[in-house]
Amino acid sequence: MPIAILAPEGLPVPPTRGGSVQIYVHALQRSFDDIGVRDVCLLAPERVVRGNKLPSEKVSYRKTVLQILRDTQPHVVQVENRPDFVAAVRSVLPHAKLILNLHSTTFLAGRGLRTAAAADGRADHSDAHVAARSRMRRILSSVDCVVVNSHYLQQTISRSFDLGRTRWRSRVIYPGVDARTFCPREDGGIESGAKTFRILFVGRVIRQKGLDVVLRGLHLLQEKNVPFKITVVGRTPPWERTYRAHLETLGEHLPLEWVGFVSPSKLPDVYRSADVLVCPSQREEAFGLVNLEAMASGLPVVASKVGGIPEVVNTDTGVLVAEPDNPTAFARALLCLYQDSACRLRLAQQARERAQLFSWQRTAECFSEVYEELARWKR
């Protein structure tokens, strides 16, 4: 049963330049090999397929992918996080089974559907919004299966587009982590005699990730003479330059290190050099893969209690902050972990144990089950 997985445009796979979806599909493809599934072809920018390197630019990439699909006629096509590509794929393969694998709500309705707007009572009733929402509902209902990475995302999409159980076919499949690559330090995750409490942030430097909230909280730790250092790993997109400048002002008198982008191959060492990961997401965090990577590395996690994060992080593996926009709440959680090294060690060990429940092999097995079900299902 030939299967084609269509990665998004823009970034290459293997993920030499990062990208959460690119990291995901690369790990998934390797895990298919591990479980003996050999008929999966990954189409992604800069990969060589049928003797040609696929382009990165969106229009050229999609045109090339569609031609490859016409030529190869796979039985199953899995579109990664690009619902607007579904109709074009269906037009060239009307009889193939089509899976839409959604990693977030970002590309639903052209970014026009924000759960935050619904939460505070605002609604967009413009003709353009209504039309976009209707189109996305048709796409979600038309594919043979929508795979999502958390129950939170499944419920959010179903509620936002009024889909209901009978109008769309969805499946929750959790992402995984390579527990051999992401592993604790030899001392078990707590460096004996360490004098500085090493706090780590990993993610894009954008407003919804909430780094400003943590920096405000760290001023409170500084007032209590806590010896800490925060390391920030991740790119700042061009449209967030003003926000980055604001963060630099907040961090002027803090022991703050800006690392920028770190290649996926070097990221495990970054986790191993920290004592705790902080994930202060403000909204729309469908899963939060960085939390799982940190846990596998033997780090407790201090994270916002939002979105799909509580499906991974719990009170046995870290601290969930119920007020994600409250700097004092993050400062309090970090202070508790700093003061109680025994608790920190216990959480670190339990975090490692829980992370091992989320393997890429299990993710691949779940997808394989979906493929087999679709092969038996007749339209």
VENJOZI-V538112 format. One record per backbone hydrogen bond with DSSP energy under -1.0 kcal/mol. CO is the residue of the C=O (numbers start at 1). NH is the residue of the N-H. If there is no record, write none. Layout:
{{CO NH} {CO NH}}
This chain:
{{2 75} {2 76} {3 41} {4 78} {5 43} {6 80} {14 16} {15 18} {19 23} {20 24} {21 25} {22 26} {23 27} {24 28} {25 29} {26 30} {27 31} {28 32} {29 33} {30 34} {31 35} {32 37} {33 36} {39 3} {41 5} {43 7} {44 47} {45 13} {47 54} {49 52} {52 49} {54 46} {56 10} {57 61} {58 62} {59 63} {60 64} {61 65} {62 66} {63 67} {64 68} {65 69} {66 70} {67 71} {68 72} {69 73} {75 97} {76 4} {77 99} {78 6} {79 101} {82 85} {83 86} {85 89} {86 90} {87 91} {88 92} {89 93} {93 96} {97 77} {98 144} {98 145} {99 79} {100 147} {101 81} {105 108} {109 112} {114 118} {115 119} {116 120} {117 122} {118 121} {126 130} {127 131} {128 132} {129 133} {130 134} {131 135} {132 136} {133 137} {134 138} {135 139} {136 140} {137 141} {138 142} {139 143} {145 100} {146 171} {147 102} {148 173} {150 154} {151 155} {152 156} {153 157} {154 158} {155 159} {156 160} {157 161} {158 163} {169 146} {171 148} {177 179} {178 182} {181 183} {185 188} {191 194} {197 229} {198 275} {198 276} {199 231} {200 278} {201 233} {204 206} {206 209} {207 210} {208 282} {210 214} {211 215} {212 216} {213 217} {214 218} {215 219} {217 221} {218 222} {219 223} {221 226} {222 225} {226 228} {227 197} {229 199} {230 257} {231 201} {232 259} {232 260} {233 203} {235 205} {237 240} {238 241} {240 244} {241 245} {242 246} {243 247} {244 248} {245 249} {246 250} {247 251} {249 252} {251 254} {254 256} {255 230} {257 232} {260 234} {263 266} {263 267} {266 270} {267 271} {268 272} {271 274} {276 200} {277 302} {279 304} {284 286} {285 308} {288 291} {289 293} {290 294} {291 295} {292 296} {293 297} {294 299} {295 298} {300 277} {301 319} {302 279} {303 321} {304 306} {306 309} {308 311} {309 312} {309 313} {314 317} {314 318} {317 301} {319 303} {321 305} {323 326} {326 330} {327 331} {328 332} {329 333} {330 334} {331 335} {332 336} {333 337} {334 338} {335 339} {336 340} {340 344} {341 345} {342 346} {343 347} {344 348} {345 349} {346 350} {347 351} {348 352} {349 353} {350 354} {351 355} {352 356} {354 357} {355 358} {358 177} {359 363} {360 364} {361 365} {362 366} {363 367} {364 368} {365 369} {366 370} {367 371} {368 372} {369 373} {370 374} {371 375} {372 376} {373 377}}
